[in-house]
C-alpha cells in the first residue's frame, strides 16, 4: 500500500486495540520445531483502550452526541475519542474522552482540532 500520513496512522491506532501477551516455551522444552515453536502463554494483558460500559454511559449522558461544532449526530452515531491519545498514555477516563462521529473523529486527527474539558463539558476548537 505504501506510506501513510502520520496523523492517519495515529487515527488508526486510536481505533485499534493492543493486547500484551507474555509467552514462554513449555517447561519440558517439548514442541519446539524450526518451523513453529510451541509456546505457553504466561499472562494476557487487557486492552485498556476499550471504554467500559459505565464510562460509555456517562460519556453519552455528558456529551449528548457528537461534540464537534455544529454537528447534531446522536450518541448512537458516535465513538469515544481519547483527548490525550491512548498510544501516548492517555487514560480511559471520562475526563479524557469526548464523543465524536466518525467523520469528525477523522477531522480531529487529520486537521489538528483541539479538545479540552471546561466545567465538565467537552469542548472542540478549530486548529490554531
Helices and strands as residue ranges (DSSP letters): H 6-14, E 21-25, E 39-44, H 53-63, G 75-77, E 78-82, G 86-88, G 94-96, E 97-101, H 102-111, E 114-118, E 121-125
